[in-house]
């Protein structure tokens, strides 16, 4: 059971009151911790149960089962995969950032704040193709002579931020993107459909309820990430 992966879509955890993986980055140009990269969600996350070490107040050590969403983000220029593991079985909305759940901090950083003290519908937030900027943490292996990079990369959550129009191209030429005028038309249509919505959460839910085409949905979602949508609409 510990190795079972299942879709995050429809997953329900609860709000908490006040291994080894094949390396997908072999043979690709390395990333480093000093540069900021545009990252793109390549697939809807899966959930996996991990054994997490804990310690009681009396010093007794034990393992707790925790469910984590495994998220894979691609750096389009090098095609490296950057991984994030977000605990989703319990969410802590503490005012103290050090106690707030990582997934809550992540979405706040990229401009899509989760509803306070309510367990979210993840499909309204983890949108395949969504892009943002961040730095990465380079994975290392310990050797007798020190630590050496192992080609794995992990999302540096404190450095995440929304992608702005001034950030330029992400270098991704593998997927045909709408032309500027086509994107503008898609966004205009989306804005008409969500007219009256008071925030991005309400607008996203409305577009999903309407089952709009993916390109129209992504035009709105990315425009919102880029800070180009004003509320109320």
ZIDAMO-V32857 format. One record per backbone hydrogen bond with DSSP energy under -0.5 kcal/mol. NH is the residue of the N-H (numbers start at 0). CO is the residue of the C=O. Records with the same first field share a line. If there is no record, write none. Layout:
# ZIDAMO-V32857
NH=CO, CO
This chain:
# ZIDAMO-V32857
3=0
5=46
7=44
10=7
13=88
15=90
16=14
20=18
23=21
25=22
27=24
34=31
36=133
38=36, 131
39=73
40=129
41=71
42=71
45=69
46=5
47=67
48=3
49=65
51=49, 63
52=50
53=61
55=59
58=55
61=53
63=51
65=49
67=47
68=85
69=45, 67
70=68, 83
72=70, 81
73=39
74=79
75=73
77=74
78=74
79=74
81=72
82=152
83=70
85=68, 83
86=84
87=66
88=66
90=13
92=90
96=94
98=95
99=95
100=91
104=100
105=101
106=102
107=103
108=104
109=105
110=107
111=106
117=114
121=119
123=120
124=121
125=121
126=124
127=125
128=40
129=126
131=38
132=160
133=36
136=153
137=135
138=151
140=147
142=145
145=142
147=140
149=138
150=138
152=80
153=136
154=82
155=134
156=154
158=155
159=156
160=132
161=108
162=130
166=163
167=164
172=170
182=178
183=179
184=180
185=181
186=182
187=183
188=184
189=185
190=186
191=187
192=188
193=189
194=191
196=193
202=198
203=199
204=200
205=201
206=202
207=203
208=204
209=205
210=207
211=206
216=212
217=213
218=214
219=215
220=216
221=217
222=218
223=219
224=220
225=221
226=223
227=222
229=227
231=196
232=196
